[in-house]
Amino acid sequence: MGQDNPFNEQLWFRLIDDFICHLRLEKGLSNNTIEGYATDLSFFVSFVKGLGIDEPSKLTPTAVLSWLVHQRNHGMHARTISRRLSSLRSFFNFLRNERLVEANPVAVIQNPKLGLYLPDVLSIEDVERLLAVVEMSTPLGLRDRALLELTYACGLRASEAVTLQLPHIHWDPAYVRVTGKGQKERVVPIGDVALEILKEYLLKARPVLNKAIQSEFLFTGRNGRPLTRQRFWQILKTYALKAGLKAEISPHSLRHSFATHLLEGGADLRVVQMLLGHSSITTTQIYTHLDLQHLREVHKRFHPRA
């Protein structure tokens, strides 16, 4: 945050005061409820101050999602996060009705389900530790490293990773064509690190594992048959324990880490949603015109292992 663009804390709290007056005079809410809104919004202002978002009109959905991840990583329960998100959404609805902002950046963000936590996310350091413990001197070890690298690099679901076939991998430019839920297809660039490991696996390990059956599946066992989701989970749990990570880590943790690390690095929320093939945010559909080269540039710029 540079000196030419100072954080306008006075503006933020003046608008919050206007919102509180609106709640008291026009909505007739109780003092306890109003105090809850004020506290929630105060916490949010402290967070965006660190991001350098100097006024409400500059807030983006990406920043809101980063705030949710930040709270989850600091142990906030889903109920607390949901309440704070609702407070923020109401505040921006007020600003929009007053024509102080053009759009509500919170409108596209769904509240976490009550009683549940936001998805487990590994730190970048944890991912590095996990991958580092995989011994690549054996065909199975090399397969496992390629499987974990590609899953994390591309944000794959477990079912997507174990059903990948050789024709789904494209080399120039490097990307994987994934068929996700509802048979929806998406294209995800492959980062340089994962690409090199994948090439080594295909050259040195996969021919050994596929002697019995000439399978089209990318990741197989010794008998040439594709891995199952359960086997993928077992493989990951073994390495997580070896790396000293929590035992309940799952393949979906790598997918959530993929998305979180991109967002924390500054990637646009809409692009990340497109890379994930996630349809719960309806605005994703209007960005399907983004071409592969744009996706590759964003991925290479923001993913820590690209």
Summary of the structure (lengths in Angstrom):
residues: 306
radius of gyration: 22.4
end to end distance: 26.5
largest distance: 76.5
contacts: 923
relative contact order: 0.11
helix: 60%
strand: 6%
